[in-house]
Amino acid sequence: MTQVDADKRYTDLDSAHIKSTAKSVTFHYQGVSFKTRPDGMRYTYKLDGYDTDWHATGENSVYYENLKPGSYFFNVKAIDRDLNYSEPANVTLKVVP
């Protein structure tokens, strides 16, 4: 994880607390592989408390709108060209009224 953008930019990613008035939240991440160029990485992600399944993408950010107050846990795994999955990177997100 590199940062979370919402009502402001969060770079201390142990836990992020955002106000429910924030219209959107963007999670930014970057996988690293000696075998795969950064633009060739694939990712799988899930926002616990919102998503029911994992989603696949080639983008290095994920955007959510209008999250309701509560606790969320964002997980992302990088996938290299040989289909090796990284350990998950994650951040706890709390949306407060």
N, C-alpha and C positions, 0 to 999 in steps of 0.2 A: 504494500500500500504506500502510495506517495502522499496523497492528501485527500481531504473531503471538502467540497465547496457547498455551502448552503447560504445562511445569512452572512457568513464570512468564510474565509479560508482557514481550515484546520490542518495543521501539520503535526501536532502532538496527537498521535492516533491511538493512545491507550484507550481513550474513550472520548466521544464527541457529544456535546449537549447542544441541541439546536432548539430554537423557538418554533412553535407550531405555525407561526406566521410566515416562516420561510416557505416559499412556493415550490422549491425544488431542492434536491440533494444530488450531488454528483460525486461518485467514488472514483478516484484515479489510482491506477496501479501500473506496474511495469515488470514483466517477467524478464529473466536473464537466462540465456543459454549459450553455451559455446558452440552448439550445433545449429542454432536457428537465429537468423537476424531478428532484431526487435519487431520489425513490421511483419514478420512471418509467424509470430507467436499466436497461439489460440488461447482462449481462456474459458473457464466455466465458473459461474458465480451464482450465489443465492443470498437473498436478504431474508433471514429467518424472522418471522413475524409479519411477513408480507408475501413473499414468493412461496409457492407450494412445491416447485420443482427447481432443479438446477437449469441454468440457461447457458448456451454456448455463444461465443462472440469472438471476433477478431479485433475488436476495438479495445483500447486500454483505458476506457472509462465507461461507467454505467450511470444512467440518469433516472431518478425517480421523482414524481410530482406528488404534492399534497399528502405527505405521510401524516397519519393521525398520531396524536400524542401516544407515547408508549416507548417500549424498549425494543430495539432491533439489533440483529447481529449479522453483519455483512461478511461473507466468505468469498474468496476468489482463489482459484488454482490456475497456474500457468501450464500450458501443454506445448511441448516442443515438437519438432517435425517427426520424431520417432515415437510420438504419443506417450512420452514420459510425463507424468503429472507431478507438479511440485507439491510440497506441503502447503496447506492452505494459509493464506494471509487473511487476517480478519481485523475488524474493528467493531466495537460496541457503539451504537448510536442511540441516544435518548432524545426523543422529541418531547419537549415540555410545553405545557399550555402557557 
